[in-house]
Amino acid sequence: MIFPDLSCVFSCIKYNLSSDLSHSGVVAEVTQPSLGVGYELGRAVAWNIPILCLFRPSEGKSLSCMIRGAHDDAAVTVVDYTQTAQVTNILDSFFKKVKK
């Protein structure tokens, strides 16, 4: 599925929850700084839920060092994207990794 405007779809964290949290993941669009999203990411870390952070680079915007520095490609994955069409593949890769 391709979303024309990710700012609407990912303005808050979206969950892919199953009956147990072992196959769950959190996806956050982190281009726009948000204390609420940061809090929810912290809770996901505390619950050992894998996190995917999507960041859309643009002039004058930079990703928080706390988010960028948390990237370890296991618990926290940070991916930059430039076109919304890329997001489908990014999500597919993330959730395939989560389900392993």
N, C-alpha and C positions, 0 to 999 in steps of 0.2 A: 504494500500500500504506500502510496506517495502522498504526502501532505503538502498542499500549496504554501502554507504559512506555518512553519514550525513554532513560531513564537506563540501561537494560539494553542497548539497541541501540547507543547512541552513547557508551557509557562509554569507549570507545577510538575512535581515528580509523578511519573506514571509507574505503576507496579504491574508486573507479570506474576501474580501470585498463584500458587498451587495450594493443595490442601496442606502440604508441609512446606516449610520455608527452604528446604534443601534444593529445590529447583526454581527458586524465585530470583528475581533480579530487580534492581532499581535503575531506571533510566531518567537522567536529568539533563535538560537543556540548560547549560550554565553560562550562556553568552551574556545574559543580563544578571548582574549580581543580585542575590536575594538571601536575606537572613533565614527565611523560612526554608528554602531549599537547602541551605547549609546545615540547618538543624536536622532536617530529615536525612540528609546524607550521613550525618554523625550517628543517627539512630541506626541506619543501615549498617554502618561500620560496626557498631556495638553488637548487632545481631548477626554479624558475619554473613550479610547478604551482599553478593557481588553488585558492584555499581558501575554503570556506564555513564560517563559525563560527555555530552556533546557540546562542542564549542565552535562557533562560527566566527573566525577571525575577520576583522574589518579595521579600517583605519581608525586609530584612536581607542580601540578596545584591546584589552589584554586580560587574560585569564588570571584569576587569583593564584598566587604562588602556593597557597595551601591546597588548592584543587590540583593544579598542575604537578606539584611535588608529591601528591598522594599516589600518582600513577605508578602501579607496579605490575599491571597487566594480569593481575590475579584478583585481588580484592577490589581494586579500583582501576578502571580503564578510562583514559581520557583520549578522545578522538576529535581532531579538528575536521570540519567539513566546510566545503564552499558552496555546494549546491544541495538543495533538499532531496534531489534524486539519489544522492549518495547514502542517505540515511537508511533506506531499506536494507541495503547490503551490510551496513554497519550493525544494524539491529539483528539481522540474521546471524552474523558472525558471533555477536555477543551472546545471544541466547543459545546457540549451538554449544558454545564454550561453557555456559552456565549449566546446561543439562548433562554434561559429562560427569 
